[in-house]
Amino acid sequence: MPAPINTLLIEGTFTELCEELAQYLDVLRKDEGSNLSADIAPLLEPLRQQEQNGEEPDLKQRDEVLKKIVTAAAVLNAAPEKEIIAAYNLLVHLVHQSSNPDIFLSRICTYLAKPITSSPLHGPSLALSILTTIFNTLAPSDTSRYHVFLAIVAVIRQSGHTTAFEALKPQLTAQLPQWLAAWELDEEDAQRLHLAIADAAEAAGDSELAHSHVVEALHTIPANEASSKEARELAIRALTSALTHPSIFDFTPLTASDAVQALRSSDNSLFELLEIFAADTLDAYEDFVSSTPLSSISGGILADAGEILQTKMRLLTLASLATSAPSRSLPYATIASALRIPEADVEKWVIDTIRAGLVEGKLSQLRSEFLIHRATYRVFGEKQWAEVQGRLMVWRRSLEGVLNVIRTERERFMRETQQAAAAAAAAAEEGGKGEKGSGKANGERRRNPHQQQQSQQPREVELVGGGD
């Protein structure tokens, strides 16, 4: 599979290697009568002189030699199994020395996309190995990579090589968008690439990936070609796979396509069915089917899909009920009525809808309700934006209430803290004054004993004198 860029190193001059490869091809083409070595000998002589003299090679002369060699190289698919990779590597090395490798590489890729007759069992693996080497010797922005990648995908599709496809899938997710941007493909080439990937994915059993690339191919169709026969066929293919695939519930990419919108005129019944699956409920679907049998739609492409469509429509209807439930809960009776099923089967259908990723929640058997945690909108228009705006306003008011509570509590805390600090300061000040006062009183007491003695002495005398 495509990997980090590398280099192919082969020893020898251009003329020597051309002669070697031509002789090898002559051996493989022995029954054809022509002699490639003799044909290119006159063309190689001037190039050999330039090599000997150390001059710049004549690239046009090289291209003339390579045209003959690459044309004859179709016989390499009949080479012995052990020699095929080495022979193709030599051919690729020579082609890289051309003035325009792309014209030769695309031809080589065409050869490798065909069966390798000498090794029916290992041929696909050999072709993939060679193509991967070619891909990785080219710069990421080299448009030649486009042809090589197409050949890789073609080999995988034709061989049904599921292991190789599984190895390729990570590259489709991680690298393909960058490659497409670097290659600057026009709409036709981009569509061709996406359809090739879709065919390979379908052959490998990955119908969901196949559908996604069919939709990508659909969006490459210009608006002025949306009503063409090819656009109609591609739109029907994309729409049919979307309706019948059990895991595809988002129809927005299809409704956004000009080619699908053109079906409104060419295949009105099919387009009407798309609109029902995109936004309506089981009631509308059953009304449609009663008046327009599936076997009559676009040549009967949905004739055998009745059960699949009805199952998907029930899941989508339950998703719509969940998004519109005002109390974020759905009684079993409501679900049973909308889905046209017995109430005993409600839990099964809810679980299937959860598995499909359309809703999240839990079942309350005690209250016979489905408690909704999340539900997926099938259509997101003005009504849904208004609902989101209303919910955001409720959320905003709730947050404002929380902020007001926090602000009030903060102000109360700050006020109480300030009051406590002021009280502590006042208490400290009063304590200081008390200490000063008691100190003065003690001083007076230290001074008063003599005064007390002086004042008491006369009273004692007077008492004695009075006694006399």
Secondary structure, 3 states (H helix, E strand, C coil): CCCCCCCCCCCCCHHHHHHHHHHHHHHHCCCCCCCHHHHHHHHHHHHHHHHHCCCCCCHHHHHHHHHHHHHHHHHHHHCCHHHHHHHHHHHHHHHCCCCCHHHHHHHHHHHHCCCCCCCCCCHHHHHHHHHHHHHHCCCCCCCHHHHHHHHHHHHHHHHCCHHHHHHHHHHHHHCHHHHHHHHCCCHHHHHHHHHHHHHHHHHCCCHHHHHHHHHHHHCCCCHHHCCCHHHHHHHHHHHHHHHHCCCCCCCHHHHCCHHHHCHHHHCHHHHHHHHHHHHCCHHHHHHHHHHCCHHHCHHHCCCCCHHHHHHHHHHHHHHHHHHHCCCCEEEHHHHHHHHCCCHHHHHHHHHHHHHCCCEEEEEECCCCEEEEEEECCCCCCHHHHHHHHHHHHHHHHHHHHHHHHHHHHHHHHHHHHHHHHHHHHHHHHHHHHHHHHHHHHHHHHHHHHHHHHHHHHHHHHHHHHHHC
